[in-house]
């Protein structure tokens, strides 16, 4: 059976914890898209970790962690991360890397930095991880697949010279930066080959056999629906599809094998980076929620940037769940809201005097004003509660109000950062 864990909103929903939790009953965990530009924070018996490339199920000794072909593979970052968890006492995870995955090159990161610098005030708020230049090269067919590390020196150097010709024009005339050389890029690729060679395999064939053998496979998505390049808040999006449907492509499996799609939805809203955010709040109200939020506050796992904060957005979350093909909603960080007397919930968007509950395109989104309903808070700490019926009445009312408005079943409620802080709800 294949399950997917994906995000409904701007990312930062708490997917790392849910993946880590579901990995306990999984054999294989697959990262299927994105790169080291977003992090998943996990708290378990080994400590607290911010993973950027390793699948979030890597802490179990019975799992195999797979980097799929859809991932933007930054080899030094992956192996630095691997070494950092092993140093903290985690057993060495079993890792497989797709021979069809493409590699983030040092020059992708430089181009990301140079472009943000050039755009200045009109930048996209990039994490400067090289992701946009990487995917740009992938679709321009000038990226480097892992499999190409095993080409002859002559073949590889010939391709490098063709690739860097256009790069050097940009470096010289647009960015006024040092040029690339064939030898420098070739040396980098050979360093990557030495690191990655023991882990490379035909991941699609491996997963095909695993499905035939009845193994449980977990697909781990990065970011959320609203960062999808087609269906998100374009252009303030990421560069690979964040939808569960892409899991089939990014892992190399048939789409009909994905039987369960767990969409992670936060009990309030947060976002890192620029882009439309209708229910955003500011000032002291935002500072207080940010300070109390997550485990140690709402700051990006990759950038450390303070996250933008907002109240729960039913319009965005309903849309986010629909685009993911949600079968189950995992509702996270509910415990954070225990300090509030009243909790506003965005139930509609007012666009030019008309209220809609459908998520619009970016141009209309810019005009949208939130329509709120205010619910009473529960004013108590809910960490440690294991049964849904034991939650305060106003807390259950909040969950059920949101479930009704988004139209998808909330089957898991996370009420703390630990793996065990979870309430299963039978629907």
C-alpha positions in Angstrom: 0.0 0.0 0.0 1.2 3.5 -0.8 0.3 6.5 1.4 1.3 10.2 0.9 1.8 12.9 3.5 1.4 16.4 2.0 0.6 19.9 3.1 -2.6 21.9 2.5 -1.3 25.4 2.7 2.0 27.4 2.5 4.2 24.6 4.0 5.2 24.5 7.7 2.1 22.5 8.6 3.9 19.9 10.6 4.4 17.2 8.0 7.7 16.0 9.5 6.0 14.9 12.7 3.2 13.1 10.8 5.6 11.4 8.5 7.8 10.4 11.4 4.7 9.0 13.1 3.3 7.1 10.1 6.8 5.8 9.3 6.5 3.5 12.3 4.1 1.3 10.3 5.9 1.8 6.9 8.7 -0.1 5.2 9.9 2.6 2.8 9.7 6.4 2.9 10.2 8.3 -0.3 11.0 12.0 -0.8 9.5 12.7 -4.2 10.0 16.4 -4.9 11.7 19.6 -3.8 15.2 20.1 -2.4 16.9 21.3 0.7 14.9 24.6 0.5 12.4 23.6 3.2 12.8 21.8 6.4 10.8 19.2 8.4 11.2 19.5 12.2 11.0 16.3 14.2 11.1 15.7 17.9 11.7 12.0 19.0 13.6 10.0 21.5 17.0 11.0 19.9 16.3 14.7 20.2 15.0 17.5 18.0 16.0 17.6 14.3 15.4 19.8 11.3 15.7 17.6 8.2 16.0 19.2 4.7 16.6 16.3 2.3 16.5 13.0 4.3 13.0 11.5 4.5 11.4 12.1 7.9 11.1 8.3 8.6 14.9 7.8 8.7 14.9 7.4 12.5 13.5 3.8 12.5 15.8 0.9 11.9 13.2 -1.1 9.9 12.7 1.6 7.2 14.5 2.3 3.9 14.8 6.0 3.0 14.5 6.8 -0.6 15.5 9.9 -2.6 13.2 9.8 -5.6 13.8 11.1 -9.1 11.7 14.2 -8.5 14.0 15.5 -5.8 16.5 18.4 -6.3 19.5 16.5 -4.9 22.1 18.5 -3.1 24.6 15.8 -2.4 26.8 17.6 0.2 23.7 18.8 2.1 22.2 15.3 2.2 25.4 13.7 3.5 26.1 16.4 6.0 22.6 15.9 7.3 23.1 12.1 7.4 26.4 12.5 9.4 24.7 15.0 11.8 22.0 12.6 12.8 24.4 9.7 13.2 26.6 11.8 15.4 23.6 12.3 17.7 23.2 8.5 18.2 20.7 7.7 15.4 21.5 4.4 13.7 22.8 4.8 10.2 19.7 4.9 8.0 19.3 2.6 5.0 19.4 5.0 2.0 18.7 4.6 -1.7 19.1 7.4 -4.3 17.4 7.4 -7.7 19.8 7.2 -10.7 17.3 9.6 -12.4 17.5 12.2 -9.7 19.2 15.4 -10.8 21.8 17.2 -8.8 21.9 20.7 -7.4 25.2 22.2 -8.5 27.2 24.9 -6.6 26.5 27.3 -9.4 22.7 26.8 -9.0 23.1 28.2 -5.4 25.3 31.1 -6.7 22.8 32.0 -9.4 20.0 31.9 -6.9 21.9 34.4 -4.7 22.9 36.6 -7.6 19.3 36.8 -8.9 17.9 37.7 -5.5 20.6 40.4 -5.2 19.8 41.7 -8.7 16.0 41.9 -8.1 16.6 43.5 -4.7 13.2 44.8 -3.4 11.3 42.8 -6.0 12.9 39.4 -5.1 10.8 36.2 -4.5 12.1 35.7 -1.0 14.1 32.6 -2.1 15.8 30.4 0.5 18.8 30.7 -1.8 19.2 26.9 -2.0 19.5 26.9 -5.8 16.1 25.4 -6.3 14.7 27.7 -9.1 18.0 27.7 -11.1 18.1 23.9 -10.7 14.6 23.3 -12.0 15.1 25.8 -14.7 18.1 23.8 -15.9 16.2 20.5 -15.5 13.4 21.7 -17.9 15.9 23.4 -20.2 17.5 19.9 -20.4 20.9 21.1 -19.2 20.9 19.5 -15.7 23.0 16.6 -14.6 21.3 13.3 -13.6 23.0 11.1 -11.1 23.3 8.4 -13.8 25.6 10.8 -15.8 28.2 10.7 -13.1 29.1 7.3 -14.5 29.6 8.5 -18.1 33.2 8.7 -19.5 35.3 11.7 -18.7 35.2 12.8 -22.3 31.3 12.6 -22.5 30.9 14.5 -19.2 33.4 17.2 -20.0 31.8 17.7 -23.4 28.4 18.2 -21.8 29.9 20.5 -19.1 31.4 22.8 -21.7 28.0 23.1 -23.5 26.2 23.8 -20.3 28.5 26.5 -18.9 28.8 28.4 -22.2 25.4 30.1 -21.5 26.0 30.3 -17.8 29.2 32.3 -18.3 27.4 34.8 -20.6 25.1 35.5 -17.7 27.9 35.6 -15.1 30.0 38.0 -17.2 27.3 40.4 -18.5 24.3 40.2 -16.2 25.8 39.5 -12.8 29.4 40.6 -13.2 30.7 37.6 -11.3 33.5 35.0 -11.8 33.2 32.6 -14.6 32.8 28.8 -14.4 35.5 26.4 -15.9 35.0 22.8 -17.2 37.7 21.4 -14.9 36.1 23.0 -11.8 32.6 21.6 -12.6 34.1 18.2 -13.5 36.0 17.9 -10.2 32.8 18.8 -8.3 30.9 16.0 -10.2 33.6 13.5 -9.4 33.5 14.4 -5.7 29.7 13.9 -5.8 30.2 10.5 -7.5 32.6 9.3 -4.8 30.0 10.2 -2.1 26.9 8.9 -3.8 28.0 5.8 -5.7 27.2 3.2 -2.9 23.5 4.4 -2.7 22.5 4.7 -6.4 19.8 2.4 -7.8 16.9 2.2 -10.1 14.3 3.5 -7.6 11.3 2.9 -9.8 12.2 -0.7 -10.3 12.9 -1.1 -6.5 9.5 0.4 -5.6 7.7 -1.8 -8.3 9.0 -4.9 -6.6 8.2 -3.5 -3.1 4.6 -2.9 -4.2 4.3 -6.4 -5.6 5.7 -7.8 -2.3 3.0 -5.9 -0.3 5.3 -3.4 1.4 4.0 -0.2 2.9 5.4 2.9 1.2 5.1 6.4 2.5 5.5 9.4 0.1 6.7 12.5 1.8 5.9 15.9 0.2 7.5 19.2 0.9 5.8 22.6 1.3 2.0 22.7 0.6 -0.7 23.2 -2.1 -0.4 27.0 -2.1 3.3 26.7 -3.1 2.5 24.5 -6.2 3.7 26.1 -9.4 0.4 25.4 -11.2 -2.2 25.6 -8.5 -0.5 27.9 -5.9 -0.1 31.6 -5.4 2.0 32.0 -8.5 4.6 33.5 -8.9 5.4 33.2 -5.1 5.6 29.5 -5.4 8.2 26.7 -5.4 9.6 25.1 -8.5 8.3 21.5 -8.3 4.7 20.3 -7.8 3.8 20.0 -4.1 0.7 17.8 -4.8 0.3 14.1 -3.9 -0.4 13.4 -7.6 3.2 14.3 -8.3 4.2 11.6 -5.9 3.6 9.0 -8.6 5.9 10.9 -11.0 8.6 11.9 -8.5 8.9 8.3 -7.1 8.3 6.5 -10.4 5.1 4.5 -9.5 1.6 4.2 -11.0 -0.8 6.9 -9.8 -3.5 4.3 -8.9 -1.2 2.8 -6.2 -1.6 5.8 -3.9 -4.5 4.7 -1.7 -4.3 7.2 1.2 -3.5 10.9 1.1 -2.9 12.4 4.5 -3.1 16.2 4.2 -1.5 18.1 7.1 -3.5 21.2 8.1 -2.3 23.5 10.8 -4.8 24.8 13.5 -3.8 28.3 12.6 -1.9 29.7 9.6 1.8 30.5 9.0 4.0 31.0 6.0 7.7 31.7 5.3 8.5 33.9 2.3 6.5 36.4 0.2 3.1 35.9 -1.3 -0.6 36.4 -0.7 -1.8 35.5 2.7 -5.4 36.7 3.3 -5.8 35.8 7.1 -2.4 37.2 8.1 -2.1 39.0 11.4 0.5 41.6 12.6 1.9 43.3 15.6 1.5 42.0 19.2 -1.2 39.5 18.2 1.1 37.9 15.6 4.2 38.1 17.9 2.3 36.2 20.7 1.1 33.4 18.4 4.6 33.1 16.8 6.3 32.9 20.2 3.9 30.2 21.4 3.7 28.3 18.1 5.4 25.1 17.0 8.0 23.7 19.3 10.1 26.7 20.3 8.4 29.2 18.2 7.4 29.8 14.6 10.7 30.2 12.7 11.6 28.6 9.4 13.5 25.2 9.8 15.7 26.1 6.8 16.1 29.9 7.1 15.4 30.6 10.7 13.2 33.5 9.5 10.2 34.4 11.6 7.2 32.9 10.0 4.3 35.2 9.0 1.3 34.4 11.2 -2.5 34.3 10.6 -5.8 32.7 11.8 -7.1 29.5 10.3 -8.2 30.0 6.7 -11.0 27.7 5.7 -11.0 28.9 2.0 -7.3 28.2 1.5 -7.5 24.9 3.4 -10.6 23.6 1.6 -8.9 24.3 -1.7 -5.6 22.9 -0.5 -7.3 19.6 0.6 -9.2 19.4 -2.7 -6.1 19.8 -4.8 -4.3 17.1 -2.8 -7.1 14.5 -3.2 -7.3 14.3 0.6 -8.6 11.1 2.3 -7.5 12.1 5.8 -6.7 15.4 7.5 -4.0 15.5 10.2 -4.8 18.6 12.2 -1.6 19.9 13.9 -0.4 22.3 16.7 -3.9 22.6 18.2 -2.3 22.8 21.7 -0.8 26.2 20.8 -4.2 27.9 20.7 -5.0 27.1 24.4 -4.1 30.7 25.6 -6.8 32.5 23.6 -10.2 33.7 24.9 -11.6 33.8 21.4 -10.3 32.4 18.1 -11.1 34.0 14.8 -11.5 31.7 11.8 -11.5 33.0 8.2 -14.6 31.4 6.5 -14.8 33.5 3.3 -13.0 36.1 1.2 -14.6 39.4 0.4 -13.5 40.4 -3.1 -14.9 43.7 -4.4 -17.9 43.4 -2.1 -18.7 39.8 -3.0 -18.0 37.0 -0.5 -16.7 33.7 -1.9 -15.5 30.4 -0.3 -13.6 29.4 -3.5 -9.9 30.1 -3.6 -9.2 32.5 -6.5 -6.2 33.2 -8.8 -3.5 35.5 -7.5 -4.8 38.7 -9.1 -8.1 38.3 -7.2 -6.4 37.1 -4.1 -4.5 40.4 -3.8 -7.9 42.1 -3.4 -9.4 39.5 -0.9 -10.3 40.6 2.6 -10.9 37.9 5.2 -14.5 37.3 6.5 -14.2 36.0 10.1 -16.3 34.0 12.5 -15.1 34.1 16.1 -15.2 30.9 18.2 -14.8 30.7 22.0 -11.4 29.4 23.1 -10.9 26.6 25.6 -8.3 28.3 27.8 -6.5 25.2 29.0 -3.5 23.0 28.1 -4.6 20.0 26.0 -1.1 18.3 25.8 -1.2 14.7 27.1 -4.8 14.1 26.2 -5.1 10.8 24.3 -8.9 10.5 23.6 -10.9 12.9 21.5 -13.8 12.8 23.9 -11.5 14.1 26.7 -10.7 17.3 24.8 -12.6 20.4 26.2 -15.9 21.0 24.5 -14.9 24.3 22.9 -11.8 22.6 21.5 -13.9 19.8 19.9 -16.3 22.5 18.6 -13.3 24.3 16.9 -12.2 21.0 15.2 -15.7 20.1 14.1 -16.4 23.7 12.8 -13.3 23.6 10.7 -14.0 20.0 9.5 -17.5 21.1 8.3 -16.1 24.2 6.5 -13.2 22.4 4.7 -15.3 19.3 3.9 -12.7 16.6 4.6 -12.5 14.3 7.6 -10.0 15.2 10.4 -8.9 11.8 11.5 -5.7 12.8 13.4 -5.2 15.6 15.9 -1.7 16.6 17.0 -1.7 18.2 20.5 2.1 18.5 21.1 5.5 18.2 19.3 6.3 14.6 20.4 5.7 11.6 18.2 3.2 10.3 20.8 1.2 13.6 21.1 -1.5 12.4 18.7 -5.2 11.8 19.0 -6.8 9.4 16.5 -10.4 10.1 15.7 -12.6 7.5 14.1 -14.7 8.8 11.4 
